[in-house]
C-alpha cells in the first residue's frame, strides 16, 4: 500500500488512492472513487463512487463527498461541510439519474459547516466562509459568506483577503499582485 489507512477505515475494492494519502478513523471510500496523492481524510468521512479527488486535498471530519463531486488539487473541505447531489430530493422518489455535477476548482477553501448545493462550480482559490450556503457558481478568488452566499471580497492564493487600491491589490505574504478588470479578478504574474 502506498497510502496509510487506520484499521477502522473501509476501503472498497477498486478504489484508486494515490501515494502518501492518509485515511483516518471510520472513513469509507467507495470502490469507484479516484483519489490523488498526499490527501488527508479525517474521521467519519465518506467518499462516493463517482467522485474524483485531486492531489493534496484535505477533507476534515464528518464530510460526505457524494457522487458527481470533483475536487481539484489543493482543495480544503472544512469540518462537517456538506455536498448535495440531487437538487430536489424526496424519500419516495428515486432521482439517481438526476444527479448534478459539482466542481470545486484548484485551491478553493470550503469552510466548516458550509453547504454546496449541487450543480455549481466553485472557482480557483475561492473561499467559502463557515456556514455559508452556495447555490450558484462562484468566481475564482471570490470570498463568499451568508445564506444564501454572497460575495463580500476577494482572496489571494495564499488565503489572505485582498484590499484593492486603484484596482490593484498585493498579497502581503507572497507579494503576488492582483488586478481588478470589469469586476473579474485577474492575477498579475510579475
C-alpha positions in Angstrom: 0.0 0.0 0.0 1.3 3.4 -1.0 -1.2 5.1 1.4 -1.9 4.9 5.1 -5.3 3.8 6.4 -6.5 3.4 10.0 -7.7 -0.1 10.9 -11.3 1.1 11.2 -11.4 2.6 7.6 -13.4 0.8 5.0 -11.8 0.9 1.5 -13.9 -0.9 -1.1 -12.1 -3.0 -3.7 -11.3 -1.0 -6.8 -10.8 2.4 -5.2 -7.8 4.3 -6.6 -5.9 6.0 -3.9 -2.7 8.0 -4.5 0.7 7.7 -2.8 1.1 9.4 0.6 -2.7 9.8 1.2 -3.8 9.4 4.9 -7.1 7.9 5.8 -8.2 8.2 9.4 -10.8 6.6 11.7 -14.2 5.4 10.4 -13.6 6.6 6.8 -15.5 4.8 4.0 -14.0 5.1 0.4 -16.3 3.6 -2.3 -14.9 1.2 -4.9 -15.0 3.5 -7.9 -13.6 6.6 -6.2 -10.4 8.2 -7.7 -8.2 9.9 -5.1 -4.9 11.6 -5.8 -1.7 11.6 -3.8 -0.9 13.3 -0.5 -4.6 13.7 0.5 -6.0 13.6 4.1 -9.4 12.2 5.1 -10.4 13.0 8.7 -12.6 10.9 11.0 -16.0 9.8 9.7 -15.6 10.9 6.0 -17.5 9.2 3.2 -16.4 9.2 -0.4 -18.8 8.0 -3.1 -18.3 6.0 -6.3 -18.5 8.8 -8.9 -16.0 11.1 -7.1 -12.8 12.4 -8.4 -10.3 14.0 -5.9 -7.0 15.6 -7.0 -3.7 15.8 -5.1 -3.1 17.4 -1.7 -6.8 17.6 -0.9 -7.8 17.9 2.8 -11.2 16.6 3.8 -11.9 17.3 7.5 -14.1 15.3 9.9 -17.7 14.4 9.1 -17.8 15.3 5.4 -19.6 13.2 2.8 -18.3 13.6 -0.7 -21.2 12.3 -2.8 -21.4 11.0 -6.4 -20.8 13.6 -9.1 -18.5 15.8 -7.0 -15.0 16.6 -8.3 -12.4 18.3 -6.1 -9.3 19.6 -7.9 -5.8 19.8 -6.4 -5.3 21.6 -3.1 -9.0 21.9 -2.1 -9.8 22.2 1.6 -13.1 20.9 2.9 -13.7 22.1 6.5 -15.3 20.1 9.3 -18.9 19.0 8.7 -19.3 20.9 5.4 -22.0 19.4 3.1 -22.2 18.5 -0.5 -25.5 17.5 -2.2 -26.1 15.8 -5.5 -29.9 15.9 -6.0 -31.5 19.3 -6.3 -35.0 18.4 -5.1 -34.8 15.1 -3.2 -37.8 13.1 -2.0 -37.6 9.9 0.0 -40.3 8.2 -2.0 -38.9 9.2 -5.4 -35.6 7.8 -6.8 -33.6 10.5 -8.6 -30.2 8.9 -9.0 -30.4 9.6 -12.7 -30.8 13.3 -11.9 -27.5 13.9 -10.0 -26.0 17.3 -10.8 -22.2 17.7 -11.2 -20.4 19.9 -8.7 -16.8 21.1 -9.5 -14.5 22.6 -6.9 -11.5 24.1 -8.6 -7.9 24.1 -7.5 -7.0 25.7 -4.2 -10.6 26.5 -3.1 -11.5 26.5 0.6 -14.9 25.3 1.8 -15.3 26.5 5.4 -16.7 24.5 8.3 -20.5 23.7 8.1 -20.9 25.4 4.7 -23.3 23.7 2.2 -22.6 23.4 -1.5 -25.9 22.8 -3.4 -25.3 20.5 -6.3 -24.7 21.8 -9.9 -22.4 24.6 -9.1 -18.7 25.4 -9.9 -16.5 26.9 -7.2 -13.7 28.9 -8.8 -10.0 28.6 -8.2 -8.8 29.8 -4.8 -12.3 30.9 -3.9 -13.0 31.0 -0.1 -16.4 29.9 1.2 -17.0 31.1 4.8 -18.2 28.9 7.6 -21.9 28.2 7.5 -22.4 29.7 4.0 -24.9 28.1 1.6 -23.7 28.2 -2.0 -26.4 27.8 -4.6 -24.8 29.4 -7.7 -21.4 29.4 -9.4 -18.6 31.2 -7.5 -15.8 33.2 -9.4 -12.1 32.5 -9.0 -10.7 34.1 -5.8 -14.1 35.2 -4.5 -14.8 35.4 -0.8 -18.4 34.2 -0.1 -20.4 34.3 3.1 -24.0 34.1 4.3 -27.3 32.3 3.5 -27.6 32.3 0.5 -23.9 33.0 0.0 -23.0 36.4 -1.4 -19.6 37.8 -2.4 -18.0 40.3 0.0 -14.5 40.4 -1.3 -11.5 38.6 -2.9 -8.9 36.3 -1.5 -5.3 35.7 -2.6 -3.9 32.2 -3.4 -2.3 32.4 0.0 -5.7 32.8 1.7 -5.5 36.5 2.6 -8.3 38.9 1.9 -7.2 41.4 -0.7 -7.5 45.2 -0.4 -7.7 47.0 -3.7 -6.3 50.5 -4.3 -6.7 51.8 -7.9 -7.8 48.3 -9.0 -4.6 46.6 -7.8 -4.0 44.5 -4.6 -0.8 42.9 -3.3 -0.8 39.8 -1.1 1.4 40.9 1.9 2.6 37.3 2.4 3.6 36.4 -1.2 3.8 39.8 -2.9 1.7 38.4 -5.7 -0.2 41.2 -7.4 -3.9 41.1 -8.5 -5.7 43.4 -10.8 -9.5 44.0 -11.0 -10.8 44.3 -14.5 -14.5 44.8 -15.1 -15.4 43.1 -11.8 -13.4 40.0 -12.5 -10.3 39.4 -10.6 -7.2 38.7 -12.7 -4.0 37.7 -11.1 -0.9 39.6 -12.4 2.2 37.5 -12.8 5.2 39.7 -12.4 
